[in-house]
Amino acid sequence: MAETGPLRFRVSAVQLSGRLLCWSLAAAMIAAALDVVLDPRARWWDALWSLPWWLAGGAALAWIALRAREKARRRPPRGGARSDWAQAA
């Protein structure tokens, strides 16, 4: 029997890469807004500003590959079983 509790949960690699994608996009948008509003002139700002955008691109590629692998491993329903989408409609 699996242990349950507030800190015991399973998160798939697809979910982790999706969360990383969302958070890196949020950070990139915040950095872009700060760039427009504050117009920082520090040398390190250019590297810091582009970091979340690169991270978002890498996370998107990882999510696409992991999601495709997850979908390929899913078996089609047997016999007369309806899919979740058909059953929901």
C-alpha angles and dihedrals in degrees: 000000000000118000116243129199143122094287100035113090139126120238119185124224088248091057092046093050090047091052091047089051093051095046094045091050089051091050091047092052092048090049090050091050091049090049091054097042102038100027094208117207098194116125093229092055094080091057093043093047094053096044098081091046091054090045091051091052092050092046090050092053091047092048092049093051095044094045092050090051091048092051092047091055093052113102121225116247116273125241116329096349111132122224121250091253094051091045092050092052 
